[in-house]
Amino acid sequence: MSNLLNDEQLTSIAIKTIQFESESIENLINLINVDFANAVRAIYNSNGRVVVTGIGKSANIATKIVATFNSTGTPAIFMHAADAIHGDLGMIQKNDTVICISKSGNTPEIKVLLPLIKSFGNKIIAITGNPASYLAVESDFTLNSYVEKEACPHNLAPTTSTTAQLVLGDALAIALLELKGFTTDDFAKFHPGGALGKKLYLRVNDLLERNQKPVVTPKATVKQVIVEISSKRLGTTAVVDGEKLIGIITDGDLRRMLEKNANIDQLLAEDIMSVNPRVIASDAMAVEALQMMEIFNITQLLVTDEGVYKGVIHLHDLLKEGIL
Protein backbone atom coordinates (compact mmCIF):
# COMPACT_ATOMS: atom_id res chain seq x y z
CA MET A 1 0.00 0.00 0.00
CA SER A 2 1.40 3.42 -0.98
CA ASN A 3 2.19 6.05 1.61
CA LEU A 4 -0.30 8.90 1.87
CA LEU A 5 1.59 12.18 1.57
CA ASN A 6 0.10 15.60 2.17
CA ASP A 7 0.61 18.65 -0.04
CA GLU A 8 3.46 20.00 2.07
CA GLN A 9 5.36 16.72 1.89
CA LEU A 10 4.92 16.44 -1.87
CA THR A 11 6.06 20.03 -2.34
CA SER A 12 9.08 19.34 -0.16
CA ILE A 13 10.03 16.36 -2.34
CA ALA A 14 9.90 18.55 -5.42
CA ILE A 15 12.10 21.21 -3.83
CA LYS A 16 14.65 18.67 -2.61
CA THR A 17 14.81 17.05 -6.05
CA ILE A 18 15.39 20.37 -7.78
CA GLN A 19 17.97 21.45 -5.21
CA PHE A 20 19.85 18.17 -5.43
CA GLU A 21 19.93 18.16 -9.22
CA SER A 22 20.93 21.82 -9.42
CA GLU A 23 23.85 21.21 -7.03
CA SER A 24 24.95 18.22 -9.09
CA ILE A 25 24.78 20.23 -12.31
CA GLU A 26 26.76 23.07 -10.75
CA ASN A 27 29.50 20.58 -9.88
CA LEU A 28 29.93 19.82 -13.60
CA ILE A 29 31.75 23.13 -13.83
CA ASN A 30 34.62 21.54 -11.92
CA LEU A 31 34.76 18.65 -14.40
CA ILE A 32 35.09 20.71 -17.59
CA ASN A 33 38.60 20.51 -19.04
CA VAL A 34 40.47 20.89 -22.31
CA ASP A 35 38.73 17.81 -23.74
CA PHE A 36 35.57 19.89 -23.98
CA ALA A 37 37.27 22.55 -26.13
CA ASN A 38 38.94 19.87 -28.24
CA ALA A 39 35.61 18.09 -28.74
CA VAL A 40 33.95 21.33 -29.89
CA ARG A 41 36.76 22.01 -32.36
CA ALA A 42 36.65 18.43 -33.65
CA ILE A 43 32.98 18.87 -34.54
CA TYR A 44 33.55 22.35 -35.94
CA ASN A 45 36.45 21.27 -38.15
CA SER A 46 34.75 18.16 -39.51
CA ASN A 47 32.88 18.18 -42.80
CA GLY A 48 30.30 15.71 -41.56
CA ARG A 49 27.44 15.44 -39.14
CA VAL A 50 27.26 14.63 -35.45
CA VAL A 51 25.96 11.13 -34.77
CA VAL A 52 24.69 10.85 -31.20
CA THR A 53 24.20 7.38 -29.76
CA GLY A 54 23.26 5.73 -26.48
CA ILE A 55 21.05 3.07 -24.97
CA GLY A 56 18.22 3.16 -22.44
CA LYS A 57 17.58 6.58 -20.89
CA SER A 58 20.83 7.84 -22.39
CA ALA A 59 19.28 7.19 -25.81
CA ASN A 60 16.37 9.45 -24.89
CA ILE A 61 18.82 12.18 -23.93
CA ALA A 62 20.68 11.61 -27.19
CA THR A 63 17.55 12.39 -29.23
CA LYS A 64 17.12 15.71 -27.41
CA ILE A 65 20.77 16.62 -27.96
CA VAL A 66 20.34 15.84 -31.67
CA ALA A 67 17.34 18.19 -31.81
CA THR A 68 19.33 20.96 -30.11
CA PHE A 69 22.26 20.54 -32.49
CA ASN A 70 20.01 20.68 -35.55
CA SER A 71 18.15 23.76 -34.35
CA THR A 72 21.40 25.62 -33.72
CA GLY A 73 23.03 24.88 -37.05
CA THR A 74 24.99 21.69 -36.38
CA PRO A 75 23.64 18.81 -38.52
CA ALA A 76 23.05 15.77 -36.32
CA ILE A 77 21.32 12.38 -36.35
CA PHE A 78 20.44 9.82 -33.67
CA MET A 79 21.65 6.23 -33.78
CA HIS A 80 20.45 3.76 -31.15
CA ALA A 81 23.42 1.82 -29.80
CA ALA A 82 21.60 -1.52 -29.87
CA ASP A 83 20.34 -1.02 -33.43
CA ALA A 84 23.78 0.14 -34.54
CA ILE A 85 25.30 -3.32 -34.09
CA HIS A 86 22.43 -4.83 -36.08
CA GLY A 87 22.81 -2.77 -39.23
CA ASP A 88 22.39 0.91 -38.36
CA LEU A 89 26.14 1.50 -38.36
CA GLY A 90 25.65 2.17 -42.04
CA MET A 91 24.33 5.63 -41.22
CA ILE A 92 27.79 6.76 -40.04
CA GLN A 93 29.60 8.54 -42.85
CA LYS A 94 33.31 9.14 -43.33
CA ASN A 95 33.55 12.64 -41.79
CA ASP A 96 30.95 12.24 -39.05
CA THR A 97 31.80 12.78 -35.40
CA VAL A 98 30.19 10.33 -32.97
CA ILE A 99 29.02 11.27 -29.48
CA CYS A 100 28.43 8.22 -27.31
CA ILE A 101 26.44 8.67 -24.10
CA SER A 102 26.55 6.19 -21.21
CA LYS A 103 26.47 6.72 -17.46
CA SER A 104 28.64 3.68 -16.68
CA GLY A 105 30.54 3.59 -19.95
CA ASN A 106 30.74 -0.17 -19.63
CA THR A 107 27.48 -1.51 -21.06
CA PRO A 108 27.80 -4.54 -23.38
CA GLU A 109 26.40 -2.65 -26.37
CA ILE A 110 28.98 0.11 -25.95
CA LYS A 111 31.83 -2.39 -25.74
CA VAL A 112 30.72 -3.99 -29.00
CA LEU A 113 29.97 -0.69 -30.74
CA LEU A 114 33.11 1.32 -30.04
CA PRO A 115 35.68 -0.86 -31.84
CA LEU A 116 33.46 -0.86 -34.91
CA ILE A 117 33.25 2.94 -34.98
CA LYS A 118 36.97 3.26 -34.36
CA SER A 119 37.65 0.97 -37.32
CA PHE A 120 35.88 3.52 -39.52
CA GLY A 121 38.28 6.23 -38.34
CA ASN A 122 35.57 8.53 -36.93
CA LYS A 123 36.32 10.75 -33.93
CA ILE A 124 34.46 9.66 -30.79
CA ILE A 125 33.32 11.95 -27.98
CA ALA A 126 32.27 10.24 -24.75
CA ILE A 127 29.74 11.66 -22.32
CA THR A 128 30.02 9.40 -19.30
CA GLY A 129 29.93 9.55 -15.53
CA ASN A 130 32.86 7.13 -15.27
CA PRO A 131 36.13 8.57 -16.62
CA ALA A 132 37.84 5.21 -16.01
CA SER A 133 35.30 3.29 -18.09
CA TYR A 134 35.85 1.47 -21.35
CA LEU A 135 34.00 4.23 -23.20
CA ALA A 136 36.13 7.00 -21.68
CA VAL A 137 39.41 5.22 -22.31
CA GLU A 138 38.61 4.29 -25.91
CA SER A 139 37.19 7.66 -26.96
CA ASP A 140 39.15 10.57 -28.41
CA PHE A 141 37.59 13.08 -26.01
CA THR A 142 35.75 12.53 -22.73
CA LEU A 143 33.19 14.83 -21.10
CA ASN A 144 32.76 13.84 -17.49
CA SER A 145 29.08 13.76 -16.46
CA TYR A 146 29.73 12.31 -13.00
CA VAL A 147 27.05 12.80 -10.34
CA GLU A 148 27.30 11.56 -6.78
CA LYS A 149 23.92 9.85 -6.89
CA GLU A 150 20.54 9.93 -8.55
CA ALA A 151 17.69 12.08 -7.25
CA CYS A 152 15.73 8.84 -6.97
CA PRO A 153 15.63 7.92 -3.24
CA HIS A 154 16.75 4.39 -4.14
CA ASN A 155 19.58 5.73 -6.33
CA LEU A 156 18.25 3.64 -9.20
CA ALA A 157 16.13 5.60 -11.67
CA PRO A 158 18.28 7.71 -14.02
CA THR A 159 17.44 11.27 -13.01
CA THR A 160 20.39 13.43 -12.02
CA SER A 161 22.73 11.54 -14.33
CA THR A 162 20.55 12.07 -17.41
CA THR A 163 20.14 15.74 -16.53
CA ALA A 164 23.94 16.04 -16.42
CA GLN A 165 24.21 14.39 -19.84
CA LEU A 166 21.66 16.79 -21.28
CA VAL A 167 23.43 19.83 -19.85
CA LEU A 168 26.75 18.77 -21.39
CA GLY A 169 24.99 18.29 -24.73
CA ASP A 170 23.55 21.79 -24.44
CA ALA A 171 27.00 23.15 -23.59
CA LEU A 172 28.44 21.57 -26.75
CA ALA A 173 25.64 22.97 -28.90
CA ILE A 174 25.96 26.49 -27.50
CA ALA A 175 29.75 26.47 -27.80
CA LEU A 176 29.40 25.47 -31.45
CA LEU A 177 26.75 28.13 -31.95
CA GLU A 178 29.13 30.78 -30.64
CA LEU A 179 32.08 29.42 -32.61
CA LYS A 180 30.08 29.51 -35.85
CA GLY A 181 28.71 32.98 -35.22
CA PHE A 182 25.16 31.59 -35.47
CA THR A 183 22.72 34.53 -35.49
CA THR A 184 19.02 35.03 -34.84
CA ASP A 185 18.53 35.17 -38.61
CA ASP A 186 20.16 31.75 -38.90
CA PHE A 187 17.97 30.50 -36.07
CA ALA A 188 14.85 31.70 -37.86
CA LYS A 189 15.76 29.63 -40.93
CA PHE A 190 15.54 26.46 -38.85
CA HIS A 191 12.40 27.52 -36.92
CA PRO A 192 9.94 28.83 -39.51
CA GLY A 193 6.91 27.41 -37.70
CA GLY A 194 5.28 28.32 -34.42
CA ALA A 195 5.40 31.49 -32.36
CA LEU A 196 9.16 31.35 -31.91
CA GLY A 197 9.83 31.29 -35.63
CA LYS A 198 7.35 34.05 -36.30
CA LYS A 199 9.04 36.32 -33.77
CA LEU A 200 12.24 35.87 -35.70
CA TYR A 201 11.08 36.31 -39.28
CA LEU A 202 7.57 37.81 -39.42
CA ARG A 203 7.56 41.46 -40.48
CA VAL A 204 4.93 44.18 -40.28
CA ASN A 205 4.45 44.08 -44.03
CA ASP A 206 3.48 40.40 -43.83
CA LEU A 207 0.50 41.37 -41.65
CA LEU A 208 -0.34 44.66 -43.31
CA GLU A 209 -1.75 43.23 -46.53
CA ARG A 210 -4.60 41.43 -44.76
CA ASN A 211 -6.00 44.68 -43.27
CA GLN A 212 -7.98 47.40 -44.95
CA LYS A 213 -6.40 50.85 -45.14
CA PRO A 214 -8.56 53.45 -43.34
CA VAL A 215 -7.80 56.98 -44.46
CA VAL A 216 -9.44 60.41 -44.56
CA THR A 217 -8.32 63.85 -45.68
CA PRO A 218 -7.84 66.75 -43.23
CA LYS A 219 -11.08 68.32 -44.50
CA ALA A 220 -13.23 65.22 -43.99
CA THR A 221 -16.36 65.76 -41.89
CA VAL A 222 -16.94 64.01 -38.59
CA LYS A 223 -19.56 61.83 -40.28
CA GLN A 224 -17.05 60.79 -42.93
CA VAL A 225 -14.51 59.97 -40.22
CA ILE A 226 -17.03 57.84 -38.32
CA VAL A 227 -18.05 55.97 -41.47
CA GLU A 228 -14.42 55.30 -42.40
CA ILE A 229 -13.51 53.98 -38.94
CA SER A 230 -16.65 51.84 -38.77
CA SER A 231 -16.32 50.40 -42.26
CA LYS A 232 -12.63 49.48 -41.97
CA ARG A 233 -13.17 47.98 -38.47
CA LEU A 234 -9.73 48.76 -37.05
CA GLY A 235 -10.79 51.34 -34.48
CA THR A 236 -8.85 54.11 -36.16
CA THR A 237 -8.15 56.02 -39.34
CA ALA A 238 -5.15 57.88 -40.65
CA VAL A 239 -5.41 61.50 -41.71
CA VAL A 240 -3.40 62.00 -44.88
CA ASP A 241 -2.54 65.07 -46.90
CA GLY A 242 -1.72 63.66 -50.33
CA GLU A 243 0.40 60.66 -49.39
CA LYS A 244 1.88 62.23 -46.27
CA LEU A 245 0.60 61.11 -42.88
CA ILE A 246 -0.30 64.10 -40.70
CA GLY A 247 -2.45 62.57 -37.94
CA ILE A 248 -4.60 59.81 -36.52
CA ILE A 249 -8.18 59.61 -35.24
CA THR A 250 -9.22 56.74 -33.00
CA ASP A 251 -12.48 55.63 -31.41
CA GLY A 252 -11.21 57.29 -28.25
CA ASP A 253 -10.68 60.60 -30.04
CA LEU A 254 -14.29 60.48 -31.25
CA ARG A 255 -15.63 59.85 -27.75
CA ARG A 256 -13.58 62.70 -26.30
CA MET A 257 -14.79 64.99 -29.11
CA LEU A 258 -18.43 64.21 -28.32
CA GLU A 259 -17.87 64.92 -24.62
CA LYS A 260 -16.33 68.34 -25.35
CA ASN A 261 -18.48 69.58 -28.24
CA ALA A 262 -22.22 69.99 -28.34
CA ASN A 263 -22.19 70.97 -32.00
CA ILE A 264 -19.99 68.80 -34.21
CA ASP A 265 -21.40 69.80 -37.57
CA GLN A 266 -18.61 72.27 -38.25
CA LEU A 267 -15.75 70.06 -37.07
CA LEU A 268 -13.35 68.49 -39.52
CA ALA A 269 -10.82 65.67 -39.25
CA GLU A 270 -7.97 68.12 -38.78
CA ASP A 271 -9.79 69.59 -35.75
CA ILE A 272 -9.99 66.33 -33.82
CA MET A 273 -6.98 64.34 -35.00
CA SER A 274 -3.95 63.59 -32.86
CA VAL A 275 -0.73 64.74 -34.50
CA ASN A 276 2.57 62.82 -34.36
CA PRO A 277 0.97 59.38 -34.11
CA ARG A 278 3.01 56.31 -33.21
CA VAL A 279 4.29 54.76 -36.42
CA ILE A 280 6.38 51.81 -37.51
CA ALA A 281 8.10 50.96 -40.80
CA SER A 282 6.69 48.19 -42.99
CA ASP A 283 9.97 46.24 -42.91
CA ALA A 284 10.17 46.26 -39.10
CA MET A 285 9.82 42.96 -37.26
CA ALA A 286 6.30 42.18 -36.05
CA VAL A 287 7.64 41.62 -32.55
CA GLU A 288 8.90 45.23 -32.58
CA ALA A 289 5.34 46.38 -33.23
CA LEU A 290 4.17 44.39 -30.21
CA GLN A 291 6.86 45.95 -28.04
CA MET A 292 5.81 49.45 -29.11
CA MET A 293 2.16 48.71 -28.35
CA GLU A 294 3.11 47.47 -24.90
CA ILE A 295 5.33 50.47 -24.16
CA PHE A 296 2.77 53.07 -25.25
CA ASN A 297 -0.31 51.11 -24.12
CA ILE A 298 -2.00 51.22 -27.54
CA THR A 299 -3.65 48.59 -29.71
CA GLN A 300 -2.70 49.76 -33.20
CA LEU A 301 0.14 51.39 -35.07
CA LEU A 302 0.14 53.28 -38.33
CA VAL A 303 2.64 51.98 -40.83
CA THR A 304 4.71 54.46 -42.79
CA ASP A 305 7.74 54.36 -45.05
CA GLU A 306 9.56 57.69 -45.20
CA GLY A 307 6.39 59.49 -44.11
CA VAL A 308 4.16 57.78 -46.70
CA TYR A 309 1.15 56.06 -45.12
CA LYS A 310 0.96 52.31 -45.83
CA GLY A 311 -1.78 51.04 -43.51
CA VAL A 312 -2.55 49.85 -39.98
CA ILE A 313 -1.27 46.96 -37.90
CA HIS A 314 -3.49 45.94 -34.97
CA LEU A 315 -2.82 44.03 -31.79
CA HIS A 316 -5.31 41.41 -32.99
CA ASP A 317 -3.03 40.69 -35.97
CA LEU A 318 -0.23 39.80 -33.57
CA LEU A 319 -2.54 37.72 -31.38
CA LYS A 320 -3.71 35.70 -34.39
CA GLU A 321 -0.10 34.89 -35.27
CA GLY A 322 0.72 33.82 -31.73
CA ILE A 323 3.34 36.55 -31.34
CA LEU A 324 1.93 37.61 -27.96
Secondary structure, DSSP 8 states (H G I E B T S, - for coil): ------HHHHHHHHHHHHHHHHHHHHHGGGG--HHHHHHHHHHHH-SS-EEEEESTHHHHHHHHHHHHHHHTT--EEEEEHHHHTTTGGGG--TT-EEEEEESSS--HHHHHHHHHHHHHT--EEEEES-TTSHHHHHSSEEEE---SS-SSTTS-SSSHHHHHHHHHHHHHHHHHHHHHT--HHHHHHH--SHHHHHHHH-BHHHHHTTS---EE-TT-BHHHHHHHHHHHTSSEEEEEETTEEEEEEEHHHHHHHHHH-S--TT-BHHHH-BSS--EE-TTSBHHHHHHHHHHHT-SEEEEEETTEEEEEEEHHHHHHTT--
